[in-house]
Amino acid sequence: MIVAIIVLLFAMLLLGVPIYISLILSTFLSLIFFTDIDSMVAVQRIFGGIDKFVLMALPFFILAANAMDVGGLSRRILNFARALVGHLYGGMAMATQTAAMFFGALSGSSPATVIAIGRIMYPELLKQGYPKKFASGLIIQSGAVSLVIPPSITIILYASATNTSVSSLFLGGLGAGVFFGTFLLLYIYLYSRFKKFPRGERSSSREIYKAIKEASWSLAVPLIIIGGISFGIFTPTEAAGVSAIYAIFVGMFVYKEITWKKLFQLSLDSAKTSAQVMILVAAASALGWVLTIGQAPHMLAGFVAETFTSPWAFLIFLNLSLLLIGMFVDSTIALIVIAPLILSSATTLGIDPIHLGIVMVVNLAIGTFTPPFGLNIFVANSITRLKMIEMLPGLMQFFWITFVALLIITFIPIITMLLPTIVYGS
């Protein structure tokens, strides 16, 4: 049954059937041909997959991300990043990565980060003499950190699928995300220095002060989200609502770039994006339930018990598997289907669910820009106008350096677990 479901799913995907329809059809056909369960139960499971309080945060964070982009918050974040690091070797490239980290902490969306940062910075990178392959690879991978740094939509989905604390996962993602981004910044600096990429002019104290002042309203968003959750002021779902209202208020009344017409349009766009995410979550949850009743978790647990006696060996296997899956499957689907299946096996080996979740999220973050089907590649195509073969050298350059960062996060759990331990105890 399990093999038939997987073959059926991939066959439909290869035929170009929309992802959510492939998931739903696989669920219904599996129940009809391999079980005695009434197929209408699948409808209940589809709705049950999104009937979770934690998922209420998703539409709010998506609305907040769109409001930040339309309201000019992302542009001021870029100016702030350029003022900080623009004078260093590869300063424009470092500013791009720095801005992606900050914007990731605002939006929680990888494609949104690529669009918001890329359409401003890619022309600037080319203007300053950066090679197209390096500039395109930098822009495409820049969104990956958004999946790790809270408020990450992917982390919320993992929490929903595994009933793990969103607050603890956010703190774990903060530590891992800052390390991930800083590791890339170090690489960009060293590589730029070796290649003698251009340095920008050092910003004056007045320019730095102006950039900080203009970006202060934008930089307050992650402080509100992480601080509010950590100190128990509000839940992650309430934090999402607060961040959306705050972003709209700043865009309309402080920066005055959001008109009522733009507010209506960004609300409509947010509703469409939320619907796309929710239908994927619902369909993937139903398929995950079918795999569960097909004894997939027990089969996987048996395989793990027979094959792996060390948590490190299991994590290596998990990393390689997820990197491969991430090349072909959307991270949302992979996370919702796979996370519940491997959770019990991982905890049996002594792997903390928080650490497991962040390792999975980092894997799937890398998958967003890994050829041939990484989502960010297609999102960035409207910016770079380059063919896959032209982008491939730059993409693989950043793939290998992020893979090293993944291994460090995997095998040094304190990077992930330090903040949750400090705030919530062991």
One Martini backbone bead per residue (centre of mass of N, CA, C, O) as a GRO file, in nm:
protein
  426
    1MET     BB    1   0.059   0.062  -0.023
    2ILE     BB    2   0.289   0.264   0.013
    3VAL     BB    3   0.413   0.233  -0.268
    4ALA     BB    4   0.159   0.304  -0.430
    5ILE     BB    5   0.128   0.593  -0.326
    6ILE     BB    6   0.403   0.704  -0.418
    7VAL     BB    7   0.376   0.635  -0.718
    8LEU     BB    8   0.114   0.791  -0.768
    9LEU     BB    9   0.213   1.070  -0.684
   10PHE     BB   10   0.458   1.097  -0.882
   11ALA     BB   11   0.303   1.053  -1.142
   12MET     BB   12   0.124   1.307  -1.119
   13LEU     BB   13   0.352   1.513  -1.098
   14LEU     BB   14   0.485   1.440  -1.376
   15LEU     BB   15   0.203   1.513  -1.530
   16GLY     BB   16   0.112   1.803  -1.389
   17VAL     BB   17  -0.042   1.781  -1.142
   18PRO     BB   18  -0.153   1.934  -0.900
   19ILE     BB   19  -0.052   1.899  -0.585
   20TYR     BB   20  -0.324   1.891  -0.424
   21ILE     BB   21  -0.455   1.681  -0.614
   22SER     BB   22  -0.250   1.457  -0.577
   23LEU     BB   23  -0.296   1.420  -0.274
   24ILE     BB   24  -0.605   1.367  -0.276
   25LEU     BB   25  -0.612   1.130  -0.477
   26SER     BB   26  -0.424   0.944  -0.319
   27THR     BB   27  -0.610   0.920  -0.077
   28PHE     BB   28  -0.872   0.811  -0.210
   29LEU     BB   29  -0.751   0.566  -0.367
   30SER     BB   30  -0.637   0.422  -0.119
   31LEU     BB   31  -0.909   0.376   0.025
   32ILE     BB   32  -1.056   0.224  -0.205
   33PHE     BB   33  -0.818  -0.013  -0.274
   34PHE     BB   34  -0.678  -0.070   0.046
   35THR     BB   35  -0.958  -0.028   0.200
   36ASP     BB   36  -1.265  -0.013   0.419
   37ILE     BB   37  -1.278   0.284   0.417
   38ASP     BB   38  -1.448   0.554   0.396
   39SER     BB   39  -1.376   0.815   0.181
   40MET     BB   40  -1.518   1.046   0.356
   41VAL     BB   41  -1.296   1.060   0.573
   42ALA     BB   42  -1.103   1.238   0.410
   43VAL     BB   43  -1.261   1.499   0.442
   44GLN     BB   44  -1.222   1.521   0.746
   45ARG     BB   45  -0.907   1.526   0.728
   46ILE     BB   46  -0.877   1.779   0.561
   47PHE     BB   47  -1.011   1.968   0.770
   48GLY     BB   48  -0.842   1.872   1.019
   49GLY     BB   49  -0.558   1.982   0.913
   50ILE     BB   50  -0.675   2.304   0.972
   51ASP     BB   51  -0.797   2.247   1.275
   52LYS     BB   52  -0.572   2.469   1.406
   53PHE     BB   53  -0.463   2.716   1.600
   54VAL     BB   54  -0.167   2.761   1.492
   55LEU     BB   55  -0.264   2.825   1.186
   56MET     BB   56  -0.366   3.120   1.235
   57ALA     BB   57  -0.083   3.256   1.187
   58LEU     BB   58  -0.040   3.251   0.879
   59PRO     BB   59  -0.219   3.484   0.763
   60PHE     BB   60  -0.083   3.705   0.936
   61PHE     BB   61   0.211   3.674   0.832
   62ILE     BB   62   0.141   3.721   0.536
   63LEU     BB   63   0.022   4.002   0.575
   64ALA     BB   64   0.273   4.128   0.702
   65ALA     BB   65   0.468   4.083   0.463
   66ASN     BB   66   0.307   4.253   0.254
   67ALA     BB   67   0.304   4.517   0.418
   68MET     BB   68   0.615   4.552   0.430
   69ASP     BB   69   0.660   4.574   0.129
   70VAL     BB   70   0.452   4.801   0.051
   71GLY     BB   71   0.541   4.996   0.310
   72GLY     BB   72   0.882   5.004   0.301
   73LEU     BB   73   1.044   4.818   0.504
   74SER     BB   74   1.248   4.668   0.316
   75ARG     BB   75   1.406   4.917   0.211
   76ARG     BB   76   1.508   5.010   0.495
   77ILE     BB   77   1.663   4.754   0.555
   78LEU     BB   78   1.864   4.783   0.323
   79ASN     BB   79   1.986   5.054   0.409
   80PHE     BB   80   2.085   4.950   0.681
   81ALA     BB   81   2.275   4.725   0.571
   82ARG     BB   82   2.456   4.912   0.400
   83ALA     BB   83   2.556   5.088   0.640
   84LEU     BB   84   2.700   4.851   0.791
   85VAL     BB   85   2.854   4.667   0.522
   86GLY     BB   86   2.925   4.828   0.247
   87HIS     BB   87   3.255   4.875   0.308
   88LEU     BB   88   3.316   4.596   0.252
   89TYR     BB   89   3.396   4.320   0.126
   90GLY     BB   90   3.123   4.265  -0.045
   91GLY     BB   91   2.904   4.469   0.062
   92MET     BB   92   2.652   4.421  -0.119
   93ALA     BB   93   2.630   4.117  -0.057
   94MET     BB   94   2.611   4.148   0.253
   95ALA     BB   95   2.359   4.325   0.250
   96THR     BB   96   2.175   4.115   0.126
   97GLN     BB   97   2.200   3.902   0.355
   98THR     BB   98   2.121   4.085   0.590
   99ALA     BB   99   1.842   4.165   0.482
  100ALA     BB  100   1.732   3.873   0.471
  101MET     BB  101   1.738   3.829   0.776
  102PHE     BB  102   1.549   4.060   0.853
  103PHE     BB  103   1.313   3.986   0.660
  104GLY     BB  104   1.271   3.703   0.776
  105ALA     BB  105   1.186   3.832   1.060
  106LEU     BB  106   0.919   3.950   0.918
  107SER     BB  107   0.788   3.716   0.713
  108GLY     BB  108   0.862   3.386   0.685
  109SER     BB  109   0.933   3.404   0.364
  110SER     BB  110   1.113   3.303   0.097
  111PRO     BB  111   0.989   3.427  -0.164
  112ALA     BB  112   0.949   3.713  -0.045
  113THR     BB  113   1.251   3.769  -0.002
  114VAL     BB  114   1.349   3.740  -0.292
  115ILE     BB  115   1.173   3.966  -0.408
  116ALA     BB  116   1.233   4.207  -0.215
  117ILE     BB  117   1.550   4.191  -0.249
  118GLY     BB  118   1.613   4.126  -0.554
  119ARG     BB  119   1.479   4.373  -0.712
  120ILE     BB  120   1.698   4.569  -0.582
  121MET     BB  121   1.993   4.413  -0.571
  122TYR     BB  122   2.063   4.288  -0.845
  123PRO     BB  123   2.122   4.547  -1.009
  124GLU     BB  124   2.342   4.648  -0.809
  125LEU     BB  125   2.540   4.415  -0.838
  126LEU     BB  126   2.590   4.452  -1.143
  127LYS     BB  127   2.680   4.753  -1.131
  128GLN     BB  128   2.937   4.666  -0.935
  129GLY     BB  129   3.056   4.381  -1.085
  130TYR     BB  130   2.909   4.129  -1.042
  131PRO     BB  131   2.859   3.827  -1.118
  132LYS     BB  132   2.586   3.663  -1.225
  133LYS     BB  133   2.623   3.390  -1.080
  134PHE     BB  134   2.660   3.511  -0.797
  135ALA     BB  135   2.412   3.698  -0.777
  136SER     BB  136   2.194   3.481  -0.829
  137GLY     BB  137   2.273   3.286  -0.600
  138LEU     BB  138   2.234   3.489  -0.370
  139ILE     BB  139   1.934   3.557  -0.417
  140ILE     BB  140   1.811   3.269  -0.413
  141GLN     BB  141   1.930   3.190  -0.116
  142SER     BB  142   1.829   3.427   0.073
  143GLY     BB  143   1.545   3.289   0.156
  144ALA     BB  144   1.624   3.047   0.341
  145VAL     BB  145   1.646   3.193   0.625
  146SER     BB  146   1.330   3.238   0.658
  147LEU     BB  147   1.275   2.933   0.757
  148VAL     BB  148   1.438   2.975   1.038
  149ILE     BB  149   1.365   3.250   1.108
  150PRO     BB  150   1.164   3.411   1.296
  151PRO     BB  151   0.853   3.384   1.151
  152SER     BB  152   0.814   3.066   1.053
  153ILE     BB  153   0.607   2.883   0.861
  154THR     BB  154   0.750   2.605   0.878
  155ILE     BB  155   0.756   2.585   1.186
  156ILE     BB  156   0.451   2.589   1.225
  157LEU     BB  157   0.401   2.325   1.068
  158TYR     BB  158   0.566   2.142   1.250
  159ALA     BB  159   0.410   2.198   1.509
  160SER     BB  160   0.137   2.093   1.396
  161ALA     BB  161   0.238   1.796   1.314
  162THR     BB  162   0.385   1.741   1.630
  163ASN     BB  163   0.306   1.902   1.888
  164THR     BB  164   0.499   2.149   1.916
  165SER     BB  165   0.650   2.415   2.042
  166VAL     BB  166   0.661   2.723   1.904
  167SER     BB  167   0.837   2.886   2.097
  168SER     BB  168   1.081   2.692   2.101
  169LEU     BB  169   1.124   2.690   1.794
  170PHE     BB  170   1.181   2.989   1.760
  171LEU     BB  171   1.435   2.993   1.938
  172GLY     BB  172   1.587   2.778   1.779
  173GLY     BB  173   1.571   2.934   1.504
  174LEU     BB  174   1.728   3.182   1.592
  175GLY     BB  175   2.001   3.048   1.642
  176ALA     BB  176   2.027   2.900   1.365
  177GLY     BB  177   1.976   3.148   1.179
  178VAL     BB  178   2.211   3.324   1.268
  179PHE     BB  179   2.427   3.122   1.200
  180PHE     BB  180   2.359   3.078   0.903
  181GLY     BB  181   2.394   3.378   0.815
  182THR     BB  182   2.683   3.425   0.930
  183PHE     BB  183   2.824   3.205   0.764
  184LEU     BB  184   2.762   3.344   0.492
  185LEU     BB  185   2.900   3.614   0.549
  186LEU     BB  186   3.183   3.499   0.579
  187TYR     BB  187   3.202   3.378   0.299
  188ILE     BB  188   3.150   3.636   0.134
  189TYR     BB  189   3.393   3.791   0.240
  190LEU     BB  190   3.621   3.591   0.160
  191TYR     BB  191   3.547   3.565  -0.140
  192SER     BB  192   3.560   3.870  -0.208
  193ARG     BB  193   3.855   3.908  -0.127
  194PHE     BB  194   3.974   3.698  -0.325
  195LYS     BB  195   3.815   3.841  -0.585
  196LYS     BB  196   3.797   4.151  -0.553
  197PHE     BB  197   3.553   4.284  -0.472
  198PRO     BB  198   3.377   4.548  -0.420
  199ARG     BB  199   3.384   4.851  -0.235
  200GLY     BB  200   3.229   5.059  -0.048
  201GLU     BB  201   3.136   5.327   0.112
  202ARG     BB  202   3.163   5.475   0.402
  203SER     BB  203   2.952   5.553   0.636
  204SER     BB  204   2.839   5.792   0.805
  205SER     BB  205   2.711   5.873   1.103
  206ARG     BB  206   2.463   6.010   0.982
  207GLU     BB  207   2.377   5.777   0.790
  208ILE     BB  208   2.343   5.562   1.006
  209TYR     BB  209   2.136   5.711   1.176
  210LYS     BB  210   1.925   5.738   0.951
  211ALA     BB  211   1.889   5.433   0.895
  212ILE     BB  212   1.800   5.357   1.181
  213LYS     BB  213   1.561   5.548   1.204
  214GLU     BB  214   1.400   5.441   0.951
  215ALA     BB  215   1.421   5.122   1.057
  216SER     BB  216   1.297   5.103   1.347
  217TRP     BB  217   1.009   5.012   1.280
  218SER     BB  218   1.100   4.747   1.144
  219LEU     BB  219   1.287   4.625   1.380
  220ALA     BB  220   1.044   4.584   1.589
  221VAL     BB  221   0.905   4.323   1.497
  222PRO     BB  222   1.090   4.092   1.613
  223LEU     BB  223   1.070   4.198   1.903
  224ILE     BB  224   0.770   4.153   1.936
  225ILE     BB  225   0.760   3.854   1.876
  226ILE     BB  226   0.986   3.731   2.056
  227GLY     BB  227   0.937   3.888   2.318
  228GLY     BB  228   0.634   3.822   2.358
  229ILE     BB  229   0.671   3.512   2.369
  230SER     BB  230   0.901   3.479   2.585
  231PHE     BB  231   0.725   3.662   2.811
  232GLY     BB  232   0.409   3.586   2.776
  233ILE     BB  233   0.221   3.803   2.634
  234PHE     BB  234   0.196   3.610   2.374
  235THR     BB  235   0.113   3.420   2.131
  236PRO     BB  236   0.193   3.334   1.817
  237THR     BB  237  -0.085   3.414   1.703
  238GLU     BB  238  -0.096   3.695   1.836
  239ALA     BB  239   0.171   3.793   1.711
  240ALA     BB  240   0.069   3.789   1.421
  241GLY     BB  241  -0.154   4.001   1.457
  242VAL     BB  242   0.027   4.228   1.561
  243SER     BB  243   0.221   4.244   1.315
  244ALA     BB  244   0.005   4.318   1.107
  245ILE     BB  245  -0.099   4.579   1.236
  246TYR     BB  246   0.175   4.719   1.255
  247ALA     BB  247   0.250   4.717   0.950
  248ILE     BB  248   0.003   4.880   0.859
  249PHE     BB  249   0.046   5.129   1.034
  250VAL     BB  250   0.328   5.205   0.930
  251GLY     BB  251   0.257   5.215   0.621
  252MET     BB  252   0.021   5.439   0.659
  253PHE     BB  253   0.130   5.653   0.914
  254VAL     BB  254   0.449   5.670   0.876
  255TYR     BB  255   0.535   5.611   0.566
  256LYS     BB  256   0.289   5.645   0.363
  257GLU     BB  257   0.255   5.379   0.134
  258ILE     BB  258  -0.037   5.295   0.226
  259THR     BB  259  -0.324   5.263   0.082
  260TRP     BB  260  -0.643   5.164   0.059
  261LYS     BB  261  -0.597   5.020  -0.210
  262LYS     BB  262  -0.343   4.860  -0.121
  263LEU     BB  263  -0.475   4.716   0.116
  264PHE     BB  264  -0.674   4.553  -0.048
  265GLN     BB  265  -0.466   4.406  -0.231
  266LEU     BB  266  -0.289   4.276  -0.004
  267SER     BB  267  -0.525   4.120   0.118
  268LEU     BB  268  -0.590   3.953  -0.132
  269ASP     BB  269  -0.309   3.824  -0.165
  270SER     BB  270  -0.306   3.693   0.118
  271ALA     BB  271  -0.553   3.511   0.075
  272LYS     BB  272  -0.438   3.348  -0.158
  273THR     BB  273  -0.185   3.240  -0.015
  274SER     BB  274  -0.331   3.106   0.222
  275ALA     BB  275  -0.496   2.909   0.049
  276GLN     BB  276  -0.255   2.760  -0.076
  277VAL     BB  277  -0.137   2.658   0.191
  278MET     BB  278  -0.392   2.519   0.318
  279ILE     BB  279  -0.444   2.305   0.094
  280LEU     BB  280  -0.174   2.166   0.137
  281VAL     BB  281  -0.207   2.096   0.433
  282ALA     BB  282  -0.468   1.932   0.409
  283ALA     BB  283  -0.369   1.721   0.200
  284ALA     BB  284  -0.112   1.624   0.354
  285SER     BB  285  -0.260   1.530   0.611
  286ALA     BB  286  -0.427   1.308   0.478
  287LEU     BB  287  -0.189   1.145   0.368
  288GLY     BB  288  -0.053   1.100   0.643
  289TRP     BB  289  -0.287   0.931   0.757
  290VAL     BB  290  -0.270   0.699   0.552
  291LEU     BB  291   0.022   0.621   0.625
  292THR     BB  292  -0.044   0.550   0.918
  293ILE     BB  293  -0.259   0.321   0.862
  294GLY     BB  294  -0.017   0.178   0.685
  295GLN     BB  295   0.237   0.166   0.894
  296ALA     BB  296   0.478   0.361   0.841
  297PRO     BB  297   0.597   0.428   1.125
  298HIS     BB  298   0.660   0.128   1.199
  299MET     BB  299   0.844   0.068   0.961
  300LEU     BB  300   1.045   0.296   1.021
  301ALA     BB  301   1.116   0.212   1.310
  302GLY     BB  302   1.229  -0.064   1.230
  303PHE     BB  303   1.449   0.040   1.041
  304VAL     BB  304   1.597   0.215   1.248
  305ALA     BB  305   1.654  -0.006   1.464
  306GLU     BB  306   1.825  -0.187   1.257
  307THR     BB  307   2.026   0.052   1.142
  308PHE     BB  308   2.022   0.249   1.407
  309THR     BB  309   2.222   0.336   1.710
  310SER     BB  310   2.273   0.632   1.621
  311PRO     BB  311   2.183   0.961   1.599
  312TRP     BB  312   2.395   1.050   1.387
  313ALA     BB  313   2.325   0.847   1.166
  314PHE     BB  314   2.032   0.936   1.139
  315LEU     BB  315   2.090   1.237   1.063
  316ILE     BB  316   2.242   1.176   0.804
  317PHE     BB  317   2.010   1.029   0.666
  318LEU     BB  318   1.809   1.265   0.687
  319ASN     BB  319   1.964   1.476   0.530
  320LEU     BB  320   1.990   1.325   0.260
  321SER     BB  321   1.687   1.279   0.218
  322LEU     BB  322   1.589   1.579   0.231
  323LEU     BB  323   1.764   1.691   0.004
  324LEU     BB  324   1.637   1.512  -0.211
  325ILE     BB  325   1.340   1.591  -0.168
  326GLY     BB  326   1.382   1.908  -0.200
  327MET     BB  327   1.431   1.893  -0.517
  328PHE     BB  328   1.102   1.796  -0.573
  329VAL     BB  329   0.962   1.898  -0.301
  330ASP     BB  330   0.770   2.068  -0.117
  331SER     BB  331   0.821   2.167   0.206
  332THR     BB  332   0.535   2.142   0.313
  333ILE     BB  333   0.487   1.847   0.241
  334ALA     BB  334   0.736   1.714   0.365
  335LEU     BB  335   0.681   1.799   0.658
  336ILE     BB  336   0.388   1.694   0.712
  337VAL     BB  337   0.450   1.392   0.631
  338ILE     BB  338   0.733   1.322   0.776
  339ALA     BB  339   0.748   1.418   1.074
  340PRO     BB  340   0.544   1.211   1.211
  341LEU     BB  341   0.703   0.951   1.116
  342ILE     BB  342   0.998   1.027   1.271
  343LEU     BB  343   0.960   1.115   1.567
  344SER     BB  344   0.972   0.849   1.733
  345SER     BB  345   1.250   0.757   1.631
  346ALA     BB  346   1.409   1.004   1.734
  347THR     BB  347   1.331   0.994   2.039
  348THR     BB  348   1.445   0.708   2.088
  349LEU     BB  349   1.747   0.831   2.020
  350GLY     BB  350   1.744   1.130   2.175
  351ILE     BB  351   1.597   1.340   2.000
  352ASP     BB  352   1.498   1.648   1.994
  353PRO     BB  353   1.222   1.798   1.857
  354ILE     BB  354   1.356   2.074   1.815
  355HIS     BB  355   1.610   1.984   1.667
  356LEU     BB  356   1.467   1.825   1.447
  357GLY     BB  357   1.306   2.060   1.326
  358ILE     BB  358   1.545   2.243   1.246
  359VAL     BB  359   1.688   2.042   1.065
  360MET     BB  360   1.454   2.014   0.866
  361VAL     BB  361   1.429   2.314   0.788
  362VAL     BB  362   1.714   2.351   0.675
  363ASN     BB  363   1.693   2.143   0.455
  364LEU     BB  364   1.439   2.277   0.313
  365ALA     BB  365   1.577   2.546   0.264
  366ILE     BB  366   1.782   2.435   0.062
  367GLY     BB  367   1.558   2.319  -0.133
  368THR     BB  368   1.459   2.605  -0.248
  369PHE     BB  369   1.761   2.619  -0.430
  370THR     BB  370   1.749   2.332  -0.559
  371PRO     BB  371   1.803   2.156  -0.810
  372PRO     BB  372   1.532   2.166  -1.032
  373PHE     BB  373   1.269   2.262  -0.807
  374GLY     BB  374   1.330   2.514  -0.672
  375LEU     BB  375   1.133   2.775  -0.595
  376ASN     BB  376   1.337   3.021  -0.603
  377ILE     BB  377   1.419   2.991  -0.897
  378PHE     BB  378   1.140   3.077  -1.018
  379VAL     BB  379   1.105   3.343  -0.868
  380ALA     BB  380   1.389   3.472  -0.976
  381ASN     BB  381   1.350   3.474  -1.288
  382SER     BB  382   1.205   3.761  -1.303
  383ILE     BB  383   1.487   3.899  -1.229
  384THR     BB  384   1.735   3.757  -1.394
  385ARG     BB  385   1.681   3.608  -1.677
  386LEU     BB  386   1.791   3.314  -1.640
  387LYS     BB  387   1.916   3.023  -1.696
  388MET     BB  388   1.988   2.739  -1.538
  389ILE     BB  389   2.282   2.706  -1.650
  390GLU     BB  390   2.367   2.998  -1.547
  391MET     BB  391   2.294   2.946  -1.230
  392LEU     BB  392   2.436   2.684  -1.128
  393PRO     BB  393   2.715   2.774  -1.014
  394GLY     BB  394   2.597   2.962  -0.791
  395LEU     BB  395   2.417   2.755  -0.649
  396MET     BB  396   2.641   2.543  -0.574
  397GLN     BB  397   2.811   2.729  -0.406
  398PHE     BB  398   2.579   2.766  -0.185
  399PHE     BB  399   2.516   2.474  -0.122
  400TRP     BB  400   2.787   2.389   0.015
  401ILE     BB  401   2.787   2.602   0.244
  402THR     BB  402   2.507   2.519   0.363
  403PHE     BB  403   2.585   2.226   0.423
  404VAL     BB  404   2.790   2.292   0.639
  405ALA     BB  405   2.593   2.441   0.825
  406LEU     BB  406   2.408   2.197   0.868
  407LEU     BB  407   2.616   2.011   1.008
  408ILE     BB  408   2.665   2.194   1.248
  409ILE     BB  409   2.372   2.205   1.351
  410THR     BB  410   2.341   1.897   1.384
  411PHE     BB  411   2.626   1.840   1.573
  412ILE     BB  412   2.543   2.123   1.738
  413PRO     BB  413   2.276   2.161   1.941
  414ILE     BB  414   2.330   2.431   2.101
  415ILE     BB  415   2.246   2.628   1.879
  416THR     BB  416   1.938   2.551   1.921
  417MET     BB  417   1.906   2.494   2.256
  418LEU     BB  418   1.988   2.743   2.421
  419LEU     BB  419   1.735   2.934   2.429
  420PRO     BB  420   1.518   2.730   2.530
  421THR     BB  421   1.675   2.666   2.794
  422ILE     BB  422   1.686   2.950   2.916
  423VAL     BB  423   1.372   3.009   2.908
  424TYR     BB  424   1.246   2.690   2.976
  425GLY     BB  425   1.450   2.490   3.012
  426SER     BB  426   1.524   2.141   2.997
   0.00000   0.00000   0.00000
